[in-house]
Amino acid sequence: MPTPSQMLTPREAARLLGISYPTIKQWILSGKLKTVQTPGGHHRLAEATLKPFLAKDRAKLPQESRERYRRVSGRNQLAGKVVSIRIEGLLAEVVLAVADTHITAIITANAVRELQLKKGDTAAALIKSTDVMIERLDDHS
């Protein structure tokens, strides 16, 4: 039996795998991941339990792997293709096509140059925000 220091909380395991907390909870509840329960009923995972998932992920192509998610703290990462870059002075507007939508980011012109970004490149929008606004789109009378 692993020692408590080798046991991970579901949140810690999710971070290591580069997946969301709700996803790992679903995996635990469906039996995809085996856990032990603390006397208080909390799930804990042995580090060794994650090895097959990490190995499977490392075998994927870089753009399909979740490896890059494990190197950045933000989990809201949307991968896509650069469809346009417009540099004006110190700033640059970078438009990324993600699925059937476009994400626009304003970053420094130096960042575009350092990343050597150009139209057609694969990139990811990393979204870290504490404020989200909601707009009603249907008619409400």
ZAMARGU-4260 file (C-alpha; in steps of 0.2 Angstrom, whole numbers, plus 5000, padded with zeros to 4 digits):
<rodrens>
0) 5000/5000/5000 | 5007/5017/4995 | 5012/5029/5009 | 5001/5045/5012 | 5015/5055/5004
5) 5013/5045/4988 | 4995/5048/4987 | 4987/5062/4977 | 4971/5071/4979 | 4960/5071/4963
10) 4965/5089/4960 | 4983/5085/4961 | 4981/5070/4949 | 4970/5081/4937 | 4984/5094/4936
15) 4997/5080/4933 | 4987/5073/4919 | 4982/5090/4912 | 4964/5087/4913 | 4950/5096/4923
20) 4944/5092/4940 | 4927/5087/4934 | 4934/5075/4921 | 4945/5066/4934 | 4930/5065/4946
25) 4920/5057/4932 | 4934/5045/4929 | 4935/5040/4947 | 4916/5038/4949 | 4915/5028/4933
30) 4929/5016/4939 | 4941/5021/4925 | 4953/5027/4939 | 4955/5016/4955 | 4956/5026/4972
35) 4957/5023/4990 | 4945/5032/5002 | 4951/5041/5017 | 4941/5038/5033 | 4932/5054/5029
40) 4927/5047/5012 | 4939/5057/5001 | 4947/5049/4986 | 4966/5047/4985 | 4976/5041/4970
45) 4992/5032/4970 | 5005/5040/4959 | 5008/5024/4950 | 4989/5024/4945 | 4993/5038/4933
50) 5008/5031/4924 | 4998/5022/4910 | 4988/5038/4907 | 5004/5048/4906 | 5013/5036/4895
55) 4998/5035/4883 | 4998/5054/4882 | 5016/5055/4878 | 5014/5043/4864 | 5003/5056/4855
60) 5008/5069/4842 | 5014/5085/4851 | 4998/5095/4846 | 4987/5081/4852 | 4996/5078/4869
65) 4991/5086/4885 | 5009/5088/4890 | 5010/5106/4886 | 4995/5108/4898 | 5006/5101/4912
70) 5019/5115/4909 | 5007/5130/4911 | 4996/5134/4926 | 4981/5140/4916 | 4970/5126/4910
75) 4959/5136/4899 | 4969/5133/4883 | 4962/5133/4866 | 4973/5127/4852 | 4970/5133/4834
80) 4978/5141/4819 | 4984/5159/4817 | 4973/5167/4804 | 4980/5185/4805 | 4993/5196/4813
85) 4993/5214/4813 | 5007/5224/4821 | 5005/5243/4825 | 5018/5251/4836 | 5021/5241/4852
90) 5006/5230/4850 | 5000/5216/4839 | 4983/5209/4836 | 4984/5190/4834 | 4968/5181/4828
95) 4967/5162/4831 | 4954/5151/4823 | 4948/5138/4835 | 4935/5126/4829 | 4922/5137/4821
100) 4926/5153/4830 | 4940/5166/4831 | 4949/5172/4846 | 4958/5189/4846 | 4972/5193/4857
105) 4981/5209/4859 | 4999/5206/4864 | 5016/5215/4862 | 5024/5216/4845 | 5040/5209/4853
110) 5030/5194/4859 | 5025/5190/4841 | 5043/5192/4835 | 5050/5182/4849 | 5038/5168/4846
115) 5041/5170/4827 | 5022/5169/4824 | 5016/5170/4807 | 4999/5166/4798 | 4996/5147/4797
120) 5006/5143/4813 | 4998/5132/4826 | 4996/5141/4843 | 4986/5141/4858 | 4976/5155/4867
125) 4979/5154/4886 | 4964/5161/4895 | 4966/5166/4913 | 4953/5178/4919 | 4943/5182/4935
130) 4930/5192/4926 | 4918/5184/4913 | 4903/5194/4906 | 4887/5187/4900 | 4876/5195/4887
135) 4858/5189/4883 | 4857/5184/4865 | 4838/5180/4864 | 4824/5192/4866 | 4818/5194/4883
140) 4802/5204/4885
</rodrens>
